[in-house]
Amino acid sequence: MEVNLPHRSPPVAAMGRPASDWNPEQIWDEFRNGSELAFTALYKMYVADLYHYGERLTDDKQLIEDSIHDLFVELWRQRSRYKPVQRLKFYLLKSFRNRLMKNLRRNGRIAQKNSGDQYDIELLINPAALNSESDAPAEELPGLQKGIDGLSPREKQAIVLRFYDGLTYEEIAELMTISTRSVYKLMYRALGSLKEALRV
Amino acid sequence: MRRYEEFTVADFIQDDFFLSWVKQPTSEADQFWEQWMILHPDRKHLVLEARKLVLAVDFRKTPPEAIPAEAILNRIRTSIREEVADNTTRSTRAVNPRWLAVAATLFIAVVSGTAFYLMQTADHVMVHTGYGERKRLVLPDQSVVTLNARSTLRYAPAWDTDEHREVWLNGEAFFEVTKSETSQKFLVHTGNVNVEVLGTTFNVLNRRGKTQVVLNTGRVRLTSDDAKEKAITMEPGELAELSEGQDDFITRQVNPKLYTSWTSNQLIFQQSTLKDIMQILEDNYGYDVVNHVGELEDVTFTGTIPTVDLDTVLYVLSETYGVDFSKGDEAIVISARGGGEH
């Protein structure tokens, strides 16, 4: 009589390869098909970006951790319902932000001035970036720091979403729930201040 | 489209190709921008300035190695596990007030339980049958399971001799359980019932929120948190079932052969109503069955039909009931003969 050998879930193709070779959308597809390895891989790929975004929206670390927890539990629970996504990082940042904001509201903290896009990020200068090809490395520092300190909270939010997370202006607009035009304006003003500071 | 020759610092920062080079330089991108700066020495400083800005601006953040990533992941796993436990028999709550709601989506609940198990230990084995498909498999203890159509069984690939032998079933299966030298329990978990055996043959059906066990030989014990009488012991020839919303097992004497006939590629019916038969067709072949001849619903059929192919089954039924059983893409339609030609 025929005996069928038990099936095993296929290994995640991405595991064991260097991170630079990972194709996030492919891992997302494996996750949608129920792969736990892919789920863990997604978590590990994005947990720092999510945590750091959280730190730019609130100073409540516990709430950030809770929101990451909630996001991934929900992802796993709904895994079979998701569609393929093109910009996975943006999608996760957005879902995470919505969850964090909901948790903030529930805690009655959203009314506080310093949360969400009004949260005043502390921007810093990375001196290593200034030394390499710079004509005048050392003296740029104080000026640039001054330029940075003069930025509005929303300008800082937009700058970091572009510089650090590499999001497009359209994605930044959607995250901050403002028009793309407003993002251009924020960026333009912020860059103006920074450039000026850099030349001082 | 504007060309890079006309770009300002702000334009470069806005450009996705430029930004991806700054953030994740590849040798191709390096080559492009180095070339470009050689060709446009008067614009070179703008590229460098834009790049410098992107790299120089940082923000106060927890260093990646200080993020409690492992702790959060463990919490996530615990939450998922608890959620699954809530939805399966492993919950030990005496009365589950959510039982009705859970039972209505039992299929989904059990499926997510399965997926989770794969998640917890990637080594768990999951066997699934599709429509009209049957599989016979040998478990690690040499017990044999025949899995009926549209069913899922999962179990650990290796069983320790000092632990329970456990399988999780969604759908229908016939078990021929070997006796264990160390008297290990053999446990079948369904949505609401646990079947405990020593060595025996029996059939378990777990569909639409109902678990039905028919014992051929040996002895089994059924336990359920949903039943008032938490555990009952079955005798050969007995059928026991527990449906959603019921608070006790219903038992009766049956001919076990009728319930296990599917394992020998036969459907044996004895005083089965057309309604029962429709349900079996839906369960095993995945078709919706639509009956346009309502008065036939309670007319019974006794006989044996080979289940090798669905067309034969439908032909026999059609001849017996004197109506048309026509098979479409998704549904089997029962209608009066001739469709008005008479």
Boltz contact constraints between the chains, C-beta under 6 A:
constraints:
  - contact:
      token1: [A, 1]
      token2: [B, 136]
      max_distance: 6.0
  - contact:
      token1: [A, 3]
      token2: [B, 136]
      max_distance: 6.0
  - contact:
      token1: [A, 3]
      token2: [B, 138]
      max_distance: 6.0
  - contact:
      token1: [A, 4]
      token2: [B, 135]
      max_distance: 6.0
  - contact:
      token1: [A, 4]
      token2: [B, 137]
      max_distance: 6.0
  - contact:
      token1: [A, 6]
      token2: [B, 125]
      max_distance: 6.0
  - contact:
      token1: [A, 6]
      token2: [B, 127]
      max_distance: 6.0
  - contact:
      token1: [A, 9]
      token2: [B, 118]
      max_distance: 6.0
  - contact:
      token1: [A, 34]
      token2: [B, 115]
      max_distance: 6.0
  - contact:
      token1: [A, 36]
      token2: [B, 119]
      max_distance: 6.0
  - contact:
      token1: [A, 43]
      token2: [B, 73]
      max_distance: 6.0
  - contact:
      token1: [A, 47]
      token2: [B, 69]
      max_distance: 6.0
  - contact:
      token1: [A, 48]
      token2: [B, 64]
      max_distance: 6.0
  - contact:
      token1: [A, 48]
      token2: [B, 67]
      max_distance: 6.0
  - contact:
      token1: [A, 51]
      token2: [B, 67]
      max_distance: 6.0
  - contact:
      token1: [A, 52]
      token2: [B, 61]
      max_distance: 6.0
  - contact:
      token1: [A, 55]
      token2: [B, 61]
      max_distance: 6.0
  - contact:
      token1: [A, 65]
      token2: [B, 72]
      max_distance: 6.0
  - contact:
      token1: [A, 68]
      token2: [B, 72]
      max_distance: 6.0
  - contact:
      token1: [A, 69]
      token2: [B, 72]
      max_distance: 6.0
  - contact:
      token1: [A, 69]
      token2: [B, 75]
      max_distance: 6.0
  - contact:
      token1: [A, 69]
      token2: [B, 76]
      max_distance: 6.0
  - contact:
      token1: [A, 72]
      token2: [B, 76]
      max_distance: 6.0
  - contact:
      token1: [A, 73]
      token2: [B, 76]
      max_distance: 6.0
  - contact:
      token1: [A, 73]
      token2: [B, 79]
      max_distance: 6.0
  - contact:
      token1: [A, 76]
      token2: [B, 80]
      max_distance: 6.0
  - contact:
      token1: [A, 121]
      token2: [B, 59]
      max_distance: 6.0
  - contact:
      token1: [A, 122]
      token2: [B, 60]
      max_distance: 6.0
  - contact:
      token1: [A, 123]
      token2: [B, 59]
      max_distance: 6.0
  - contact:
      token1: [A, 124]
      token2: [B, 58]
      max_distance: 6.0
  - contact:
      token1: [A, 124]
      token2: [B, 60]
      max_distance: 6.0
  - contact:
      token1: [A, 125]
      token2: [B, 56]
      max_distance: 6.0
  - contact:
      token1: [A, 126]
      token2: [B, 56]
      max_distance: 6.0
  - contact:
      token1: [A, 126]
      token2: [B, 58]
      max_distance: 6.0
  - contact:
      token1: [A, 129]
      token2: [B, 55]
      max_distance: 6.0
  - contact:
      token1: [A, 129]
      token2: [B, 56]
      max_distance: 6.0
  - contact:
      token1: [A, 130]
      token2: [B, 56]
      max_distance: 6.0
  - contact:
      token1: [A, 133]
      token2: [B, 48]
      max_distance: 6.0
  - contact:
      token1: [A, 160]
      token2: [B, 59]
      max_distance: 6.0
  - contact:
      token1: [A, 163]
      token2: [B, 54]
      max_distance: 6.0
  - contact:
      token1: [A, 163]
      token2: [B, 57]
      max_distance: 6.0
  - contact:
      token1: [A, 166]
      token2: [B, 19]
      max_distance: 6.0
  - contact:
      token1: [A, 166]
      token2: [B, 23]
      max_distance: 6.0
  - contact:
      token1: [A, 188]
      token2: [B, 10]
      max_distance: 6.0
  - contact:
      token1: [A, 191]
      token2: [B, 10]
      max_distance: 6.0
  - contact:
      token1: [A, 194]
      token2: [B, 53]
      max_distance: 6.0
  - contact:
      token1: [A, 195]
      token2: [B, 9]
      max_distance: 6.0
